Amino acid sequence: MLPSLLWIFRIANILNWVVAALFALLGIMLVADIGPFRDAMDNGRFTPAQADVLVTWLLSACLMILPVTGAVHVILTRLIAMIRDTMAGAAFSDTNADRLRMMAWMLLVINIVDLAFGQVSIWASAQTGEYLGWSLSLTGWFAVPLLLVLARLFRVGATMQSDLEGTV
């Protein structure tokens, strides 16, 4: 089962970067020539000012995806390394504890970016009268301290394992 998880996380990491590249391309297209996007949104349903707000919202989504992509990459690579260590029989180690702690910090980055995007979405929704689909999720906020506690448990487990090896 663990080798299958390795491939799944590797593929997820590749898809993470593919999606980031697509958003970067969209952002570049928005910055280079905003006219076609504004024209597409200005189909009589939105005023030109509302179309500008929607384009700004879309551009902010393109920019905010970059730190999230980096954080997801760090999480997935640390998870892959932890699975490799587990397959080698060294699950409880200080290195894995450090990896879990780093994953917690990256998850915090994702949550902070999500809050910032939520604020932009609320602003854009108020300006356009359209609901742009953001809601607060507490799951990630609960996962951050959970990962930090788990990192501490891994560190204690590593200490106990080295003490046990020293007595045998």
Secondary structure as UniProt FT lines:
FT   HELIX           2..32
FT   HELIX           35..41
FT   TURN            42..45
FT   HELIX           48..87
FT   TURN            88..89
FT   HELIX           94..128
FT   HELIX           139..167
//
